[in-house]
């Protein structure tokens, strides 16, 4: 490339870059909304139900009643962003969160299931999972007192909802002496 061509190219570049920058700035200024409120608003959270959730309250042995009261005293006030709701019966053994309600029932009869069924170790608590038409039902199988968490089908990944209860379960309900096979890592 000769000297005059190179000089012409440098001049063209020196003129084109500032002009391109001016065009971009004018376009942004011209096509941006005048009112900053024109940006889409973030949706407000849906109203949460506060009505009591219907739950059964079977009679508990004195030991089960003590363990269930201890468990319920350690439960969170919210399950993720779903507040705890009142229950119709068994406030010493039942809890509910959100709408549709995710429920926890303490002191239920121990689940029966085929020995070939899988159990899930979720944060060191062993759960058996069963599907119903409306929900996934997870029940502890390694504790002195059984705890059942029912997660409606409206929620994905039922185990991720139940895992929130693992630490309170570990802290308050002792592990049984001989848990089922597959629960070796439970605490």
N, C-alpha and C positions, 0 to 999 in steps of 0.2 A: 504494500500500500504506500503511495507517495505521500509526501508531506501535506499537500493541499487537501487531499481526500481525508486524511486523518484529522486535520484541523476542522474541516467541515463537519465531520462526525462528532467531534467534541462539542462544537457549538450547537449542533442539533440536539445532542443529549442534554446540554446545559439548559436549553430552552424547553425541551419536552418534559423533563422531570418536574419542574415547578408548575407547569401548566397542568399536568396530570394530577398533582397534589391539589391544586385549586379546584379542579373539576370534582374530585372526590369530596372535598370539604363542602362545596356548594351543593352537591347531591345529598349529602347527609343532612345539611341544614334545611334544604328544601323539602325533603321527604320525611323528616322526622315529625312525630306528632307535636302539635303546639302545646297540648295539655299533658303534663306528666301523668295525670290520672288515667289517661287513655290506655295505659298498659293493663293487661288482664289482671283482675283481682284474684288473690288466692282464695280458694273456697273455704268457707267457714266450716268448722267441724259439725258433723251431723248431731242433732240432739240425741242424748243418751236416755234410754228408758230408766226410770227409777221405781217402777212398780215391782212388788215382790215376785220372785221366781218360785214357782211351785216345785217343792222338793219333799220327798218322804223323809221321815225321821224314825227309823227303826230303833227299838230299845237297845241300849248299849250296856255291856258289862261294865262294872266299875273301872276296870283297867282300861277298856276301850274308851270310856267317857273321859278319863283323865288324859289319855294320849291325844284324843281328838280335840279337846279344849286347848291343849298345849300347841297342837298343830295350827288350829285356827288363830291362835294369838300371834303366830309368826307369819301369817299370810300377808302379802302386800295389799295396800288399799286400792291399787290399780294393777291390772294385768295389761302390760304395755300401756296403751292409752284408754283402756276400758275400765271405768270405775266399778268398784264392788257394789253389788246391789243387795237389797234385803232378800231373805228367803222366807217362805211361808211356814216352814217348820224346821226344827233342829238347828237353831242358830249356834249351838255348841258343836255341831258336827258337819254343817253344810255351808258352802259359800258359792256365790255366783258373781259373774263379771260380764258386763257388756250386753249388747242386744244384737243378734240373738245371744242368749246367755251361755257362757262357758261355765260349767258347774263343777264343783268339787264336793264329793260326799265321802266322809270318813266313817269307818266302822261298818262298812257293808260286808256281806258274807264274802268269804274268799272265793275268787273265781275258779271255775273248773274248766279245763281245756285239755285237748289232746297233748300228750307229751311231745308230739312232733311239731306243735305250733312254735313259732318263733317268739322270743321275748326280746325286748329292746332295753338296753342299758343306756339310759338317758341321764347324763350327769351323775352317775354312780347310784341311780335308783333303777330297779328292774321293773319294767312295765309290760303287761300283756295288752295287745291291741285287738279290738274287735270292731267290725264295721256294722252299723245298722243302716236303715234307709235314710235316716236324718243326720247321723253323727258318727264320729269315731269315738269309741269308749276305751280309755286307757286305764288299767287297773294295776296297782302295785302287786307284785307277787313275792316280794322278799321282805316284807315288813310284818311285825307282830299284829298289826291292825291294817286291814286293806283300805286303800284310798283309791277312789275312782274319779277320773276327770273325764267329762263328756264335752267334746268339742264339736259343735254343729258343722255340717258340711259347708256352710257359708265361709268358713275359715280354711285356709290352705295349711298344709303341714301341721297336722294335729300334734305331733310330737314336740314341735317347737313351742306350742302353747303350754303343753304339760311340763316341759322342762323347767319352766319358771318355778314350779312347786318343788323341785328336787331338793334344794337346800333346806327349806322349812321341814320337809319330810325327814331328811337326814338328821336334822337337829332335834327333832321331837319324837319320832317314832322309831324305836329300835328295830334293827334288822333281825329276822328270824334266825334261829340256830342253823337250820339247814335249808337254804333257799333252793329253788329249782335249778336244774342244769341250765347253763347259759347266763346265770346271774353271778358269775364268779367275781366280777369286778365291782359289785355293789358294796356300799359302805353302810 
